Amino acid sequence: MHLSRTTLAICYSMIALVLFDSMGLIIKHLSGAYGAAELSAYRNLFGLIPAAIALWSSRAWHQAGRRWHLRQWKLALLRGFILTFAQYFFYLSLGLLSFATASTITYANALFMVALAAVLLGEKVGPVRWAAVLVGFVGVILVVGPGRDTFTPAALLPLAAAACYALTGVTARMMDAEVPTGLINLYSSALAAIGALLLAVLTTGFSPLRDTGDLIWIGGMGAFGGTAVLLLIAAYRMAEQSDLAPFSYFGIPIAFVFGWAFFDEAPWGELFPGALLIIVGGLLIIWRERRLRRAERA
């Protein structure tokens, strides 16, 4: 059966979602014995392999003469620094919250990206997208649950991670257009690995491995995360982001099923209806961006 490029790209992005959630499951499994910063360091170190593969397979990088130097190296350093804390906040939250709750709150990154793009990139954001951001943030507040008996300050960690992930997305758009995505990704992974190593030394330090099994888990964590990034890069080369973005919200039910299956968690009261509002807000943003792109092409 022959699949269109867009269909194949959607399949790649869905597999990437499963791999990202699988990586999160491993992080949650290991978080009782290892600190968030050291897990982040391990993830980035092992993830350098698929990041290097993605760069080597980039036609744009080869056509540009396999250049390693970045003119905007300071911006690349800043992006790696931000990614370090994005991962640290998210990995820390996985050890403190239910898996689905931590994962769902991070989907607020689409909402943060709209606000940050307006401030940092000077993008014009109309009333529809601001309304979508407002709807989504109401959903985030409902999931985080301030004022609820079950509220914990740890719920703010994935929210901080979402803001940092959004900032890495916006700063990537600030890079020169001719810089291959694979090179930006490799720089980010390498710098985040260095940042996480330093953060681990300054916080919990590095724990001795309990057994060989943990080394396999750590290797799998890096492999899943790095391969997921590889698949996403391939997917975004094959189809437009507006075609793929709606499918990213399948990550919320996948995270719920994974949390229920592997950790016996079913946080219905925490997630609903807030998770639905986050999805609605995100889809409204995507719908509006697609309308704007079509209008520009007309």
Secondary structure, DSSP 8 states (H G I E B T S, - for coil): ----HHHHHHHHHHHHHHHHHHHHHHHHHHTTTS-HHHHHHHHHHHHHHHHHHHHHT-HHHHHTTS----TTHHHHHHHHHHHHHHHHHHHHHHTTS-HHHHHHHGGGHHHHHHHHHHHHS-----HHHHHHHHHHHHHHHHHH-TTSTT--GGGHHHHHHHHHHHHHHHHHHTS-TTS-HHHHHHHHHHHHHHHHHHHHHHTT-------HHHHHHHHHHHHHHHHHHHHHHHHHHHS-HHHHGGGGGGHHHHHHHHHHHHH----HHHHTTHHHHHHHHHHHHHHHHHHHHHHHH-
